Amino acid sequence: MATVVLRTIVLYGCIIFALRIMGKRQLGELQPSELVVTLLVSNIATLSIEDTNIPLLGSILPIFTLVSCEVLVSLLILKSNNARKILSGSPRIIIRNGTIDQKEMKNLRWSIDDLYEQMRQNGIFDVNEVDFAIVETSGSLSAYQKFGYRPVTAQMLNIPANGEPDAPPVTVISDGEVLKDALKFCNLREEWLYKILQEKNLTAHDVFLMTADRRAQYHIVEKKGSKKH
Amino acid sequence: MKRVYIALAMLALIAIACFYSLRKVNRAYYTLEDKIELVYSALDQNDRQQLEKNVDDLCAYWKDEERSLVHFVRHAQIDEITKSIARLPSFAKYGDYADLSAELNCIRLQMENIRDSEPPTWNNLL
């Protein structure tokens, strides 16, 4: 039994490493080749965990072979348009100038329900609002709304930026731990942070979450049950 | 680009591991084959003392080789050979030469099967 447990732990480490090599895209929307690799990796790993007759290398080598091939195929897809079309397919327009392309929907084997479901996920409940809709290679729908239905932007209303910094607030303290890289990103110093904490009569350990932006605007969430000094 | 280099490095390591396992299995096959031949020749010469010595030699070799082969070959296949080899000393000691010869042939075929299933030949791929 201990062997099975240790083999499982080794394979777990290998799969985590393999998925990290494949990159973040893998964890979000799957391209066809990525889906194939994910399915195969999970199956190969299971074989070796269940059957101790199979050498561990018999699972590890195929997993790393698949992941290496996937990385190389990703590079090929990145560099070559033809390879991208063959391996990932190309996006398909199913609503063009407000008209549903029924032939394309048949080709994609999409029903009206599928179309509405995907539109609802985009926050659109009426097909009349859509000017263009594109089915991406990952199978998700991207919709471009008609002018009258598009969300109002600051640019449309000619609202000036008023020197608003072009960066979102970031976490500078996470569960009592000061994140120096985040402070650097905000162009803030540690002295500033400790001064703020001192003013609030807190230490970093008392803070559950602290966010800050480049204008030194911050928000603090204290840890529950923390004692103030 | 870093990922591509890691992938290429992994593929290179995998190729080395494949080459090593192929070489290891081939070497094990040929050494076992030689040792089986020695047992057969002692059997033909009816030299009982030499026969027992050669069988012991074969057993000792397999005991060592088995440890490294389990990393590349399915354990069930290795176990079959180990079982067959475990019978040899008794056959040699008590003069059961017919069974000894049959078991040696069986070991030879099992090892040949392992060796043949390793290289990426057209038959193995299909």
Interface residues (C-beta under 8 A of the other chain):
Chain A: I21 G23 T52 N53 I54 P55 L56 L57 G58 L61 F64 T65 V67 S68 C69 V71 L72 L75
Chain B: R3 V4 I6 A7 L8 M10 L11 L13 I14 A17 C18 S21 V70 H71 F72 V73 R74 H75 A76
